[in-house]
Amino acid sequence: TQVEAVSVVPADGGTEETVAQGGVLPAWSPDGTRLAFVVMSDRDATLVVREPDGTLTEVVTVVGPIRPMPPVWSPDGEHLAYVSSVDPGIYVIEARQGASPHRIIEGAVAGFDWR
């Protein structure tokens, strides 16, 4: 059985570090210091950010499946956008714990980019 995980390896070589078992869809922040990814469970998808010090911050939990697309960072690295298939649309949320998501586009979405 294959177990999904998000892992990082230093660019100059070194040991692989598993950041999260069950993590999928990783996306680096624009400045390369933070890593956003999705942790899947049976019913939920949790958007998580790995901070520069290695701690994990649970940003938001989406009840039901998230579309199989990685989260997208805003150019300033302060927000994340993601696509949900429950209450379909694109949502934006501050990349911090306790923030509330806001749906900015309603309906089914095939893909998007932050420009």
Biotite code that builds the C-alpha atoms (Angstrom):
import biotite.structure as struc

atoms = struc.array([
    struc.Atom([0.000, 0.000, 0.000], chain_id="A", res_id=1, res_name="THR", atom_name="CA", element="C"),
    struc.Atom([1.336, 3.399, -0.980], chain_id="A", res_id=2, res_name="GLN", atom_name="CA", element="C"),
    struc.Atom([1.060, 6.104, 1.679], chain_id="A", res_id=3, res_name="VAL", atom_name="CA", element="C"),
    struc.Atom([0.913, 9.676, 0.445], chain_id="A", res_id=4, res_name="GLU", atom_name="CA", element="C"),
    struc.Atom([3.145, 12.177, 2.211], chain_id="A", res_id=5, res_name="ALA", atom_name="CA", element="C"),
    struc.Atom([4.667, 15.607, 1.732], chain_id="A", res_id=6, res_name="VAL", atom_name="CA", element="C"),
    struc.Atom([8.435, 15.558, 2.137], chain_id="A", res_id=7, res_name="SER", atom_name="CA", element="C"),
    struc.Atom([11.169, 18.151, 1.710], chain_id="A", res_id=8, res_name="VAL", atom_name="CA", element="C"),
    struc.Atom([14.866, 17.781, 0.883], chain_id="A", res_id=9, res_name="VAL", atom_name="CA", element="C"),
    struc.Atom([17.395, 20.625, 1.224], chain_id="A", res_id=10, res_name="PRO", atom_name="CA", element="C"),
    struc.Atom([18.344, 22.067, -2.179], chain_id="A", res_id=11, res_name="ALA", atom_name="CA", element="C"),
    struc.Atom([22.033, 21.563, -1.417], chain_id="A", res_id=12, res_name="ASP", atom_name="CA", element="C"),
    struc.Atom([21.455, 17.891, -0.556], chain_id="A", res_id=13, res_name="GLY", atom_name="CA", element="C"),
    struc.Atom([20.793, 16.176, 2.703], chain_id="A", res_id=14, res_name="GLY", atom_name="CA", element="C"),
    struc.Atom([18.201, 14.043, 4.353], chain_id="A", res_id=15, res_name="THR", atom_name="CA", element="C"),
    struc.Atom([14.600, 13.858, 3.235], chain_id="A", res_id=16, res_name="GLU", atom_name="CA", element="C"),
    struc.Atom([12.186, 15.063, 5.929], chain_id="A", res_id=17, res_name="GLU", atom_name="CA", element="C"),
    struc.Atom([8.557, 13.938, 5.904], chain_id="A", res_id=18, res_name="THR", atom_name="CA", element="C"),
    struc.Atom([6.423, 16.964, 6.715], chain_id="A", res_id=19, res_name="VAL", atom_name="CA", element="C"),
    struc.Atom([3.026, 15.255, 6.787], chain_id="A", res_id=20, res_name="ALA", atom_name="CA", element="C"),
    struc.Atom([1.767, 11.728, 6.288], chain_id="A", res_id=21, res_name="GLN", atom_name="CA", element="C"),
    struc.Atom([-1.375, 11.854, 4.189], chain_id="A", res_id=22, res_name="GLY", atom_name="CA", element="C"),
    struc.Atom([-0.333, 15.211, 2.733], chain_id="A", res_id=23, res_name="GLY", atom_name="CA", element="C"),
    struc.Atom([-0.902, 15.944, -0.954], chain_id="A", res_id=24, res_name="VAL", atom_name="CA", element="C"),
    struc.Atom([-0.882, 18.876, -3.380], chain_id="A", res_id=25, res_name="LEU", atom_name="CA", element="C"),
    struc.Atom([2.094, 20.889, -2.023], chain_id="A", res_id=26, res_name="PRO", atom_name="CA", element="C"),
    struc.Atom([2.729, 24.519, -3.049], chain_id="A", res_id=27, res_name="ALA", atom_name="CA", element="C"),
    struc.Atom([5.677, 26.732, -1.970], chain_id="A", res_id=28, res_name="TRP", atom_name="CA", element="C"),
    struc.Atom([5.045, 30.353, -0.979], chain_id="A", res_id=29, res_name="SER", atom_name="CA", element="C"),
    struc.Atom([6.424, 32.987, -3.373], chain_id="A", res_id=30, res_name="PRO", atom_name="CA", element="C"),
    struc.Atom([9.433, 33.649, -1.102], chain_id="A", res_id=31, res_name="ASP", atom_name="CA", element="C"),
    struc.Atom([10.107, 29.910, -0.686], chain_id="A", res_id=32, res_name="GLY", atom_name="CA", element="C"),
    struc.Atom([9.875, 29.900, 3.124], chain_id="A", res_id=33, res_name="THR", atom_name="CA", element="C"),
    struc.Atom([6.426, 28.355, 3.657], chain_id="A", res_id=34, res_name="ARG", atom_name="CA", element="C"),
    struc.Atom([4.840, 25.239, 2.215], chain_id="A", res_id=35, res_name="LEU", atom_name="CA", element="C"),
    struc.Atom([1.071, 24.833, 1.867], chain_id="A", res_id=36, res_name="ALA", atom_name="CA", element="C"),
    struc.Atom([-0.470, 21.421, 1.291], chain_id="A", res_id=37, res_name="PHE", atom_name="CA", element="C"),
    struc.Atom([-3.654, 19.442, 1.857], chain_id="A", res_id=38, res_name="VAL", atom_name="CA", element="C"),
    struc.Atom([-4.054, 16.639, 4.410], chain_id="A", res_id=39, res_name="VAL", atom_name="CA", element="C"),
    struc.Atom([-6.860, 14.274, 3.459], chain_id="A", res_id=40, res_name="MET", atom_name="CA", element="C"),
    struc.Atom([-9.025, 12.215, 5.804], chain_id="A", res_id=41, res_name="SER", atom_name="CA", element="C"),
    struc.Atom([-12.109, 10.108, 5.106], chain_id="A", res_id=42, res_name="ASP", atom_name="CA", element="C"),
    struc.Atom([-14.477, 13.078, 5.036], chain_id="A", res_id=43, res_name="ARG", atom_name="CA", element="C"),
    struc.Atom([-12.406, 16.231, 5.266], chain_id="A", res_id=44, res_name="ASP", atom_name="CA", element="C"),
    struc.Atom([-9.536, 18.037, 3.626], chain_id="A", res_id=45, res_name="ALA", atom_name="CA", element="C"),
    struc.Atom([-7.405, 20.309, 5.817], chain_id="A", res_id=46, res_name="THR", atom_name="CA", element="C"),
    struc.Atom([-5.305, 23.077, 4.296], chain_id="A", res_id=47, res_name="LEU", atom_name="CA", element="C"),
    struc.Atom([-2.018, 23.208, 6.238], chain_id="A", res_id=48, res_name="VAL", atom_name="CA", element="C"),
    struc.Atom([0.968, 25.577, 6.129], chain_id="A", res_id=49, res_name="VAL", atom_name="CA", element="C"),
    struc.Atom([4.458, 24.533, 7.207], chain_id="A", res_id=50, res_name="ARG", atom_name="CA", element="C"),
    struc.Atom([6.104, 27.576, 8.756], chain_id="A", res_id=51, res_name="GLU", atom_name="CA", element="C"),
    struc.Atom([9.840, 28.395, 8.346], chain_id="A", res_id=52, res_name="PRO", atom_name="CA", element="C"),
    struc.Atom([10.552, 26.991, 11.832], chain_id="A", res_id=53, res_name="ASP", atom_name="CA", element="C"),
    struc.Atom([9.007, 23.648, 10.855], chain_id="A", res_id=54, res_name="GLY", atom_name="CA", element="C"),
    struc.Atom([5.767, 24.014, 12.801], chain_id="A", res_id=55, res_name="THR", atom_name="CA", element="C"),
    struc.Atom([2.489, 23.176, 11.086], chain_id="A", res_id=56, res_name="LEU", atom_name="CA", element="C"),
    struc.Atom([-0.449, 25.583, 11.076], chain_id="A", res_id=57, res_name="THR", atom_name="CA", element="C"),
    struc.Atom([-3.902, 24.238, 10.248], chain_id="A", res_id=58, res_name="GLU", atom_name="CA", element="C"),
    struc.Atom([-5.429, 27.045, 8.208], chain_id="A", res_id=59, res_name="VAL", atom_name="CA", element="C"),
    struc.Atom([-8.861, 25.685, 7.341], chain_id="A", res_id=60, res_name="VAL", atom_name="CA", element="C"),
    struc.Atom([-10.730, 22.376, 7.243], chain_id="A", res_id=61, res_name="THR", atom_name="CA", element="C"),
    struc.Atom([-13.097, 21.841, 4.339], chain_id="A", res_id=62, res_name="VAL", atom_name="CA", element="C"),
    struc.Atom([-15.899, 19.404, 5.090], chain_id="A", res_id=63, res_name="VAL", atom_name="CA", element="C"),
    struc.Atom([-16.015, 17.145, 2.088], chain_id="A", res_id=64, res_name="GLY", atom_name="CA", element="C"),
    struc.Atom([-13.549, 16.749, -0.732], chain_id="A", res_id=65, res_name="PRO", atom_name="CA", element="C"),
    struc.Atom([-11.334, 19.500, -2.057], chain_id="A", res_id=66, res_name="ILE", atom_name="CA", element="C"),
    struc.Atom([-10.742, 19.513, -5.808], chain_id="A", res_id=67, res_name="ARG", atom_name="CA", element="C"),
    struc.Atom([-7.495, 17.775, -6.794], chain_id="A", res_id=68, res_name="PRO", atom_name="CA", element="C"),
    struc.Atom([-5.631, 21.036, -7.346], chain_id="A", res_id=69, res_name="MET", atom_name="CA", element="C"),
    struc.Atom([-2.901, 22.465, -5.128], chain_id="A", res_id=70, res_name="PRO", atom_name="CA", element="C"),
    struc.Atom([-3.631, 25.645, -3.180], chain_id="A", res_id=71, res_name="PRO", atom_name="CA", element="C"),
    struc.Atom([-2.320, 28.806, -4.838], chain_id="A", res_id=72, res_name="VAL", atom_name="CA", element="C"),
    struc.Atom([-0.430, 31.505, -2.913], chain_id="A", res_id=73, res_name="TRP", atom_name="CA", element="C"),
    struc.Atom([-1.131, 35.197, -3.429], chain_id="A", res_id=74, res_name="SER", atom_name="CA", element="C"),
    struc.Atom([1.888, 37.071, -4.832], chain_id="A", res_id=75, res_name="PRO", atom_name="CA", element="C"),
    struc.Atom([2.547, 38.635, -1.394], chain_id="A", res_id=76, res_name="ASP", atom_name="CA", element="C"),
    struc.Atom([2.372, 35.241, 0.386], chain_id="A", res_id=77, res_name="GLY", atom_name="CA", element="C"),
    struc.Atom([-0.346, 36.402, 2.774], chain_id="A", res_id=78, res_name="GLU", atom_name="CA", element="C"),
    struc.Atom([-3.321, 34.489, 1.327], chain_id="A", res_id=79, res_name="HIS", atom_name="CA", element="C"),
    struc.Atom([-4.124, 31.107, -0.187], chain_id="A", res_id=80, res_name="LEU", atom_name="CA", element="C"),
    struc.Atom([-6.753, 30.271, -2.777], chain_id="A", res_id=81, res_name="ALA", atom_name="CA", element="C"),
    struc.Atom([-8.241, 26.802, -3.173], chain_id="A", res_id=82, res_name="TYR", atom_name="CA", element="C"),
    struc.Atom([-11.066, 25.112, -5.048], chain_id="A", res_id=83, res_name="VAL", atom_name="CA", element="C"),
    struc.Atom([-13.786, 23.277, -3.134], chain_id="A", res_id=84, res_name="SER", atom_name="CA", element="C"),
    struc.Atom([-16.266, 20.845, -4.619], chain_id="A", res_id=85, res_name="SER", atom_name="CA", element="C"),
    struc.Atom([-18.615, 21.304, -1.633], chain_id="A", res_id=86, res_name="VAL", atom_name="CA", element="C"),
    struc.Atom([-20.353, 24.641, -2.181], chain_id="A", res_id=87, res_name="ASP", atom_name="CA", element="C"),
    struc.Atom([-18.329, 24.717, -5.427], chain_id="A", res_id=88, res_name="PRO", atom_name="CA", element="C"),
    struc.Atom([-16.092, 27.646, -6.174], chain_id="A", res_id=89, res_name="GLY", atom_name="CA", element="C"),
    struc.Atom([-12.779, 29.340, -5.497], chain_id="A", res_id=90, res_name="ILE", atom_name="CA", element="C"),
    struc.Atom([-12.098, 30.409, -1.919], chain_id="A", res_id=91, res_name="TYR", atom_name="CA", element="C"),
    struc.Atom([-9.456, 32.782, -0.546], chain_id="A", res_id=92, res_name="VAL", atom_name="CA", element="C"),
    struc.Atom([-8.195, 32.662, 3.030], chain_id="A", res_id=93, res_name="ILE", atom_name="CA", element="C"),
    struc.Atom([-5.423, 34.343, 5.002], chain_id="A", res_id=94, res_name="GLU", atom_name="CA", element="C"),
    struc.Atom([-2.555, 31.889, 5.482], chain_id="A", res_id=95, res_name="ALA", atom_name="CA", element="C"),
    struc.Atom([-2.926, 31.811, 9.274], chain_id="A", res_id=96, res_name="ARG", atom_name="CA", element="C"),
    struc.Atom([-4.841, 29.791, 11.835], chain_id="A", res_id=97, res_name="GLN", atom_name="CA", element="C"),
    struc.Atom([-8.314, 31.044, 12.681], chain_id="A", res_id=98, res_name="GLY", atom_name="CA", element="C"),
    struc.Atom([-8.888, 32.897, 9.409], chain_id="A", res_id=99, res_name="ALA", atom_name="CA", element="C"),
    struc.Atom([-12.230, 32.613, 7.609], chain_id="A", res_id=100, res_name="SER", atom_name="CA", element="C"),
    struc.Atom([-12.419, 31.650, 3.933], chain_id="A", res_id=101, res_name="PRO", atom_name="CA", element="C"),
    struc.Atom([-14.327, 33.809, 1.467], chain_id="A", res_id=102, res_name="HIS", atom_name="CA", element="C"),
    struc.Atom([-15.777, 32.437, -1.745], chain_id="A", res_id=103, res_name="ARG", atom_name="CA", element="C"),
    struc.Atom([-14.741, 34.719, -4.589], chain_id="A", res_id=104, res_name="ILE", atom_name="CA", element="C"),
    struc.Atom([-16.057, 32.665, -7.522], chain_id="A", res_id=105, res_name="ILE", atom_name="CA", element="C"),
    struc.Atom([-19.174, 30.524, -7.330], chain_id="A", res_id=106, res_name="GLU", atom_name="CA", element="C"),
    struc.Atom([-19.675, 27.321, -9.301], chain_id="A", res_id=107, res_name="GLY", atom_name="CA", element="C"),
    struc.Atom([-17.550, 24.555, -10.764], chain_id="A", res_id=108, res_name="ALA", atom_name="CA", element="C"),
    struc.Atom([-14.008, 25.555, -11.673], chain_id="A", res_id=109, res_name="VAL", atom_name="CA", element="C"),
    struc.Atom([-11.604, 23.619, -13.904], chain_id="A", res_id=110, res_name="ALA", atom_name="CA", element="C"),
    struc.Atom([-8.490, 25.543, -12.857], chain_id="A", res_id=111, res_name="GLY", atom_name="CA", element="C"),
    struc.Atom([-7.159, 28.969, -11.906], chain_id="A", res_id=112, res_name="PHE", atom_name="CA", element="C"),
    struc.Atom([-4.059, 31.088, -11.408], chain_id="A", res_id=113, res_name="ASP", atom_name="CA", element="C"),
    struc.Atom([-3.445, 34.112, -9.198], chain_id="A", res_id=114, res_name="TRP", atom_name="CA", element="C"),
    struc.Atom([-2.443, 37.020, -11.441], chain_id="A", res_id=115, res_name="ARG", atom_name="CA", element="C"),
])
